[in-house]
Amino acid sequence: MRFSFAVVACLGLGVLTVAAWHTVVRPATAFDRVIEANADRMIVDGRQTFRFDTFGDEAFWGDALQLHKAIAGERNGGIGPGVSPKTALSVGLKVDLDAIPAALQEQLKAGQVNLDDPATTLALLKLNAVVGVTGFFNADGTIKSIGIQCAFCHSNVDDVFAPGIGHRRDGWANRDLNVGAIVSLSPNLRPFTDLLGVDVATVKKVFASWGPGRFDAELDKDGRAFRPDGKQAGTLIPPAFGLAGVNLHTWTGFGSVTYWNAYVGATEMHGSGTFFDARLSRRAQYPVAAKSGSHNTRGTPDRLSPTLAALHFYQLSIPAPTPPEGSFDRAAFERGKMLFDGKARCATCHVPPLFTEPGNNLHAPAEVGVDAFQASRSPTGMYRTAPLAGLWSHQTGGFYHDGRFATLIDVVNHYNTLRRLGLTEREKLDLVEYLKGL
């Protein structure tokens, strides 16, 4: 017995020793410092790419579409009335306050800057102050082209100065951005009419159908401009934060985060880069892509591929934002958490703390109780379990891929019926408070 107790005592001491060893903070080794330096460099490079790299897409937005001329207006060497700051803000473009010199900020506060003049928009572009948009200028100061960045759709501002003017919030979905209205200003829409085989009026009708916060990233692949019921076919712009650990990205899970960076950079932003996906060459499903060859895009020079690693790293480093103090009921949040993990069965798919499934996070349309239209436009034929962290920050425009549920209580009611959960009205409201507090 003495021997047995001695063995147990030694084993117990060993467990304690091992546990203590695991909690020791050891000095960084030389290679640890190499890794940390690499991570720091990737963050800096990725942020620069996310905010400012056009990948050469000014050849499309400026040289081909001539969008810069519509922005400048006739009085500034372009065409038409031009786009004033007020107009730009009204279609969801944002202004980076940190790019505006202090003296100009004071003039703005004093109302000494004409926000109805397109020349002011050009001045903001020269300061690189329009989030996600870069102007290219001639030596005499006139604008010669324009390009866009990732931040165009996936950054917002905190409105600390005025609505639409504030400090950048990278990764936030810009649900105010009316992409269709902006692109429709282009003097030359022939790149779209030629691709889709329709006239200008039809292209503008499609763009107008999206509305704020929506974009159709499959239109140039399958040509399906409207749903069978006649409603618009665009999807809500998703956030680009809180994606670390998440497998498939976007609403229907075409691919990973870096897959989408290549897809969007090369085929939607029209930057000069490489993108390949043989699935998009299926003529029956993707007639437009099969004809255009966009499933195998090879831009020269390739300005996109060298940026993908750092861009991916930066995006995975953007955390989901914390809900503002007082924006949800704390007691109801705690009750809602118990429901989320238990009776409501939400955590079955939205597994904390990722709030999506680790692994292949896709489900058939019938599993989520919605129609298959958008899923059928994906090679997967399915819908992704969307991560929920930071959900409070992108409620504008509704929920699900197309905003079909206007409020969170609508989503809860949907699942309560679909899953026959038997939630009481009080429990539904508690669940909403939990979702608001994630």
WOJOMO-V955649 format. One line per field, one symbol per residue. ss: DSSP state (2 for helix, 1 for strand, 0 for the rest). phi: phi as a letter, one per 30 degrees, with the letter a starting at -180 (. if undefined). Layout:
ss=???
phi=???
//
This chain:
ss=022222222222222222222220000002222222222222222222222200000222222200222222022200000000222222000011222002222222200000000222222222000100111110000011111100222211100001001101110000000022222200000222222200022222222222000110002222000100000100110000000000001000001022222222222200000111022220000022222200011100000022222222222220000000000002222222222220000222000000000000011022220000222200000011000000222200001000001002222222222200000022222222222200
phi=.eddddddddddddddddddddcdcceddddedddddddddddddddddedbdchidddcdcdddiddddddiedcjcbidicdedddddcjdccdddcceeddddddddiccddccedddddddddhccdibbccbdddjddcaabbbedeccbbbdidcaeiblddbdjddddcdceddddddedbcdeddddcibddededddddddidibacdcedcciddbdediddcdcddddbcicdidddcidcieadededddedecccdiddacbbadddcdddcbddddddiddbdbdbddccedcddddeedddddddddddeidaddddeddddddedbediddecdddcdiaddjddbbdeddcibdceddddcddibcddddceieedbddjjbidcidcdbddddddeddddchdiddddddddddddddcd
//
